[in-house]
Protein backbone atom coordinates (compact mmCIF):
# COMPACT_ATOMS: atom_id res chain seq x y z
CA UNK A 1 0.00 0.00 0.00
CA UNK A 2 1.48 3.39 -0.91
CA UNK A 3 2.16 5.75 1.95
CA UNK A 4 1.90 9.50 2.18
CA UNK A 5 3.91 11.54 4.63
CA UNK A 6 1.86 13.95 6.80
CA UNK A 7 2.33 16.00 9.95
CA UNK A 8 0.04 15.52 12.95
CA UNK A 9 -0.35 17.60 16.09
CA UNK A 10 -1.38 15.37 18.98
CA UNK A 11 -1.97 16.10 22.64
CA UNK A 12 0.65 14.62 24.97
CA UNK A 13 -1.68 12.11 26.61
CA UNK A 14 -2.96 10.83 23.27
CA UNK A 15 0.55 10.49 21.88
CA UNK A 16 1.72 8.66 25.00
CA UNK A 17 -1.20 6.23 24.77
CA UNK A 18 -0.58 5.65 21.06
CA UNK A 19 3.12 4.97 21.65
CA UNK A 20 2.28 2.55 24.45
CA UNK A 21 -0.28 0.72 22.30
CA UNK A 22 2.13 0.49 19.35
CA UNK A 23 4.87 -0.89 21.61
CA UNK A 24 2.44 -3.43 23.04
CA UNK A 25 1.65 -4.62 19.50
CA UNK A 26 5.36 -4.44 18.58
CA UNK A 27 4.71 -2.25 15.54
CA UNK A 28 6.04 1.19 14.61
CA UNK A 29 3.95 4.11 15.81
CA UNK A 30 3.15 5.14 12.23
CA UNK A 31 1.83 1.65 11.43
CA UNK A 32 -0.33 1.61 14.55
CA UNK A 33 -1.76 5.09 13.88
CA UNK A 34 -2.45 4.20 10.24
CA UNK A 35 -4.35 1.08 11.26
CA UNK A 36 -6.41 2.87 13.89
CA UNK A 37 -7.28 5.70 11.51
CA UNK A 38 -8.31 3.22 8.79
CA UNK A 39 -10.46 1.18 11.21
CA UNK A 40 -12.13 4.29 12.64
CA UNK A 41 -12.83 5.75 9.19
CA UNK A 42 -14.41 2.51 7.99
CA UNK A 43 -16.49 2.20 11.16
CA UNK A 44 -17.76 5.77 10.89
CA UNK A 45 -18.62 5.31 7.23
CA UNK A 46 -20.54 2.15 8.10
CA UNK A 47 -22.41 3.92 10.89
CA UNK A 48 -23.36 6.74 8.58
CA UNK A 49 -24.56 4.36 5.89
CA UNK A 50 -26.41 2.08 8.30
CA UNK A 51 -28.26 4.97 9.91
CA UNK A 52 -29.61 6.00 6.53
CA UNK A 53 -30.07 2.84 4.48
CA UNK A 54 -29.07 -0.37 6.23
CA UNK A 55 -31.42 -3.15 7.28
CA UNK A 56 -31.30 -4.50 10.86
CA UNK A 57 -28.12 -6.47 11.55
CA UNK A 58 -26.31 -5.15 8.48
CA UNK A 59 -23.70 -3.18 10.41
CA UNK A 60 -22.71 -6.02 12.73
CA UNK A 61 -22.39 -8.49 9.86
CA UNK A 62 -20.24 -6.18 7.76
CA UNK A 63 -18.07 -5.02 10.66
CA UNK A 64 -17.35 -8.66 11.48
CA UNK A 65 -16.35 -9.28 7.86
CA UNK A 66 -14.10 -6.20 7.74
CA UNK A 67 -12.48 -6.39 11.16
CA UNK A 68 -12.88 -10.10 11.96
CA UNK A 69 -13.97 -11.51 15.26
CA UNK A 70 -11.60 -10.24 17.93
CA UNK A 71 -13.00 -12.34 20.75
Backbone bond lengths (Angstrom), bond angles and torsions (degrees), N, CA, C in turn:
res aa  C-N    CA-C-N  psi(-1)  N-CA   C-N-CA  omega(-1)  CA-C   N-CA-C  phi
1 X - - - 1.445 - - 1.531 107.47 -
2 X 1.327 117.28 129.94 1.469 118.99 178.31 1.525 110.89 -66.18
3 X 1.311 115.37 149.29 1.460 119.71 178.77 1.511 109.73 -116.56
4 X 1.308 115.05 154.39 1.459 122.51 178.01 1.516 107.31 -127.17
5 X 1.289 116.88 132.11 1.455 121.95 -179.31 1.535 109.31 -83.28
6 X 1.351 115.90 129.46 1.465 121.57 178.53 1.521 109.13 -135.02
7 X 1.309 116.41 170.16 1.456 122.01 175.03 1.518 107.97 -117.13
8 X 1.334 116.42 132.98 1.457 121.97 178.70 1.519 109.64 -120.51
9 X 1.306 116.73 143.33 1.458 122.55 170.59 1.524 106.70 -108.35
10 X 1.329 115.98 117.05 1.459 121.11 -178.06 1.517 110.02 -121.22
11 X 1.328 116.09 148.24 1.459 119.10 174.44 1.526 108.45 -70.27
12 X 1.314 116.74 154.82 1.460 122.53 -174.86 1.522 112.54 -58.16
13 X 1.317 116.82 -44.47 1.465 120.29 -178.10 1.530 111.04 -64.81
14 X 1.320 116.61 -42.45 1.461 120.43 178.84 1.517 112.03 -64.42
15 X 1.316 116.07 -41.41 1.465 120.43 179.00 1.527 110.42 -65.55
16 X 1.318 116.98 -42.82 1.463 120.96 178.25 1.530 110.24 -59.30
17 X 1.320 116.28 -46.90 1.461 120.61 -179.51 1.526 111.10 -62.89
18 X 1.327 116.93 -41.36 1.462 120.81 179.18 1.528 110.76 -64.56
19 X 1.316 117.21 -42.74 1.468 120.15 178.25 1.530 110.55 -62.21
20 X 1.313 116.25 -43.30 1.456 121.29 -179.92 1.535 110.44 -62.14
21 X 1.329 116.23 -44.82 1.464 120.67 -179.83 1.526 111.22 -64.92
22 X 1.323 117.20 -41.18 1.468 121.13 178.55 1.525 110.46 -63.84
23 X 1.323 117.01 -43.20 1.464 120.58 178.15 1.528 110.88 -62.67
24 X 1.332 116.05 -40.02 1.461 119.90 179.61 1.527 111.48 -62.77
25 X 1.328 116.58 -34.34 1.471 121.70 178.76 1.532 111.75 -87.26
26 X 1.336 115.54 -7.03 1.474 122.30 -178.81 1.521 112.02 59.16
27 X 1.344 114.79 45.58 1.470 121.47 175.72 1.523 108.32 -128.68
28 X 1.325 117.41 156.16 1.466 119.12 175.35 1.528 110.79 -61.83
29 X 1.319 115.36 151.00 1.463 121.05 179.80 1.526 111.32 -54.51
30 X 1.318 117.30 -43.54 1.473 120.37 -178.45 1.526 111.69 -62.36
31 X 1.327 117.25 -37.38 1.467 120.85 178.25 1.528 109.88 -67.58
32 X 1.330 116.89 -42.87 1.458 120.28 179.55 1.530 111.19 -63.13
33 X 1.340 116.43 -47.59 1.474 120.11 179.71 1.523 110.30 -61.14
34 X 1.317 117.77 -44.09 1.462 121.02 179.60 1.526 111.52 -58.23
35 X 1.330 116.35 -44.18 1.459 120.03 179.42 1.515 112.94 -64.43
36 X 1.328 116.01 -42.99 1.468 120.25 -179.94 1.529 110.82 -65.29
37 X 1.316 116.36 -42.50 1.469 119.94 179.28 1.531 109.88 -63.22
38 X 1.330 117.26 -44.18 1.464 120.61 179.64 1.525 110.33 -61.56
39 X 1.351 117.62 -48.24 1.465 120.96 -179.84 1.519 111.76 -60.47
40 X 1.326 116.83 -43.59 1.469 120.95 -179.02 1.527 111.26 -65.61
41 X 1.327 116.39 -41.73 1.470 120.10 -179.95 1.522 110.63 -63.60
42 X 1.325 116.99 -43.60 1.463 120.56 179.09 1.521 110.16 -63.79
43 X 1.327 116.75 -44.60 1.466 120.28 -179.60 1.521 111.39 -61.67
44 X 1.333 117.19 -43.15 1.466 119.59 -179.86 1.519 111.86 -67.80
45 X 1.321 116.93 -35.64 1.467 119.75 176.12 1.525 110.39 -64.82
46 X 1.339 115.70 -41.94 1.463 119.51 178.02 1.519 111.13 -62.30
47 X 1.328 116.83 -44.59 1.459 120.25 179.73 1.519 110.88 -59.98
48 X 1.298 116.43 -43.92 1.454 121.29 -179.69 1.525 110.47 -62.43
49 X 1.311 116.43 -44.37 1.462 120.83 -179.40 1.523 110.70 -67.78
50 X 1.321 116.47 -44.97 1.463 120.64 -177.49 1.515 111.01 -62.80
51 X 1.324 117.63 -41.10 1.456 120.28 -179.79 1.520 111.49 -60.05
52 X 1.323 117.27 -32.20 1.454 120.36 -176.57 1.525 112.97 -91.54
53 X 1.347 117.68 -44.44 1.454 119.46 -166.82 1.522 116.54 -129.59
54 X 1.312 119.03 -12.07 1.455 120.39 -170.05 1.515 114.30 -81.23
55 X 1.339 115.77 142.53 1.464 120.07 174.08 1.521 110.84 -75.32
56 X 1.322 118.85 164.65 1.460 121.75 179.73 1.526 111.09 -56.79
57 X 1.336 115.99 135.31 1.457 121.34 178.39 1.516 115.39 85.91
58 X 1.332 116.64 -10.62 1.469 120.66 -177.05 1.517 111.44 -61.46
59 X 1.299 117.99 -46.05 1.463 121.54 -175.50 1.518 111.18 -62.36
60 X 1.331 117.80 -47.17 1.452 121.23 -178.21 1.519 111.30 -61.62
61 X 1.321 116.30 -43.09 1.461 121.10 -179.42 1.530 111.12 -62.62
62 X 1.320 116.64 -45.86 1.459 120.14 -177.49 1.528 112.27 -74.17
63 X 1.311 118.01 -35.05 1.466 119.65 175.50 1.517 110.15 -63.45
64 X 1.326 117.40 -40.22 1.467 120.32 178.44 1.524 110.44 -63.78
65 X 1.326 117.48 -38.71 1.466 120.25 178.22 1.522 111.61 -67.56
66 X 1.318 117.46 -38.95 1.471 121.51 -177.79 1.518 111.20 -75.36
67 X 1.320 117.30 -49.32 1.454 120.90 -172.25 1.526 112.83 -97.85
68 X 1.319 118.24 -14.65 1.464 120.72 -176.94 1.509 110.85 76.50
69 X 1.300 115.23 164.15 1.468 120.08 177.20 1.508 108.42 -80.78
70 X 1.332 116.61 121.67 1.452 121.35 -177.51 1.524 111.85 -94.91
71 X 1.280 118.03 -2.85 1.467 120.28 -177.65 1.496 111.14 -87.68
